Amino acid sequence: MMEPSVEELLARTESKFGLCTFASTRARQINAYFGDLNAEGVGTHVPPQVPSVARKPLSIAFEEIAADKILRVERDLEAEAEAAAAEAQAAADAAAAEAEAAEADKDK
């Protein structure tokens, strides 16, 4: 039997697909943490949040989800795209204003 149970894990996510992506993303982070232990990248990755006898990152990720040690954060991709577009427009406006000022200084 798998511990924690699939039913227990599904209660913490909206779907099987959501559970799969959430756990696999966290497992990759845990794997990167263990990979960087002997390298200079120490402190760049979050260590496992639960004491575990499991050796596999995915099992550790499932244990963290079951213990409510990690939470899934939904990204608002539409708002991020709008913010990036506004930032790009502001940069383009600033560049155009700078070019106009340089042209005006050139004409003097």
C-alpha positions as CSV (number, residue, x, y, z in Angstrom):
1,M,0.0,0.0,0.0
2,M,1.1,3.5,-0.8
3,E,1.4,5.9,2.1
4,P,0.0,8.6,2.0
5,S,-3.0,7.3,0.1
6,V,-4.0,8.7,-3.2
7,E,-7.4,9.7,-1.8
8,E,-5.7,11.7,1.0
9,L,-3.6,13.5,-1.6
10,L,-6.5,14.2,-4.0
11,A,-8.3,15.9,-1.1
12,R,-5.6,18.6,-1.3
13,T,-5.7,19.3,-5.0
14,E,-8.5,19.9,-7.5
15,S,-7.7,16.9,-9.8
16,K,-5.5,14.0,-10.5
17,F,-3.7,16.1,-13.2
18,G,-3.2,18.9,-10.6
19,L,-1.8,16.4,-8.1
20,C,0.6,15.0,-10.7
21,T,1.9,18.3,-11.8
22,F,2.2,19.7,-8.3
23,A,4.1,16.6,-7.0
24,S,6.3,16.3,-10.0
25,T,7.3,20.0,-9.8
26,R,8.2,19.7,-6.1
27,A,10.0,16.4,-6.8
28,R,12.2,18.2,-9.3
29,Q,13.0,20.9,-6.8
30,I,13.9,18.2,-4.2
31,N,16.1,16.4,-6.7
32,A,17.8,19.7,-7.5
33,Y,18.4,20.3,-3.8
34,F,20.0,16.9,-3.3
35,G,22.1,17.4,-6.5
36,D,23.4,20.7,-5.2
37,L,24.4,19.5,-1.7
38,N,28.0,19.0,-2.7
39,A,28.2,21.9,-5.1
40,E,28.5,25.6,-4.6
41,G,24.7,26.1,-5.1
42,V,23.9,25.3,-1.5
43,G,20.9,27.5,-0.3
44,T,19.4,28.0,-3.8
45,H,16.8,25.2,-3.4
46,V,14.3,24.5,-0.6
47,P,15.1,21.3,1.3
48,P,12.5,18.7,2.0
49,Q,10.0,19.9,4.6
50,V,9.2,16.6,6.3
51,P,11.5,14.0,7.8
52,S,11.3,11.0,5.6
53,V,12.8,7.5,5.2
54,A,11.9,7.6,1.5
55,R,14.8,8.1,-0.9
56,K,12.8,9.0,-4.0
57,P,12.0,12.7,-4.5
58,L,8.4,12.0,-5.7
59,S,7.7,10.0,-2.5
60,I,9.0,12.9,-0.4
61,A,6.9,15.4,-2.4
62,F,3.8,13.2,-1.7
63,E,4.6,13.2,2.0
64,E,5.0,17.0,2.0
65,I,1.6,17.4,0.3
66,A,-0.1,15.1,2.7
67,A,1.4,16.9,5.7
68,D,0.3,20.3,4.3
69,K,3.9,21.6,4.3
70,I,3.6,22.9,0.8
71,L,0.8,24.6,-0.9
72,R,0.0,25.1,-4.6
73,V,-0.1,28.6,-5.8
74,E,-2.0,29.4,-8.9
75,R,-0.4,31.8,-11.3
76,D,-2.5,34.4,-13.1
77,L,-1.0,34.1,-16.5
78,E,-3.3,36.7,-18.0
79,A,-2.3,39.3,-15.4
80,E,1.4,38.5,-15.9
81,A,1.0,38.9,-19.7
82,E,-0.7,42.3,-19.3
83,A,2.0,43.5,-16.9
84,A,4.7,42.4,-19.3
85,A,3.0,44.2,-22.2
86,A,2.6,47.3,-20.1
87,E,6.3,47.2,-19.1
88,A,7.3,46.7,-22.8
89,Q,5.1,49.7,-23.8
90,A,6.6,51.9,-21.1
91,A,10.1,51.0,-22.3
92,A,9.2,51.7,-25.9
93,D,7.7,55.1,-24.9
94,A,10.8,56.0,-22.9
95,A,13.0,55.0,-25.8
96,A,10.9,57.1,-28.2
97,A,11.0,60.1,-25.9
98,E,14.8,59.7,-25.5
99,A,15.2,59.6,-29.3
100,E,13.0,62.7,-29.8
101,A,15.1,64.5,-27.1
102,A,18.3,63.5,-28.8
103,E,16.9,64.7,-32.2
104,A,15.9,68.0,-30.7
105,D,19.4,68.5,-29.2
106,K,20.9,67.6,-32.6
107,D,18.8,70.2,-34.4
108,K,20.0,73.0,-32.1
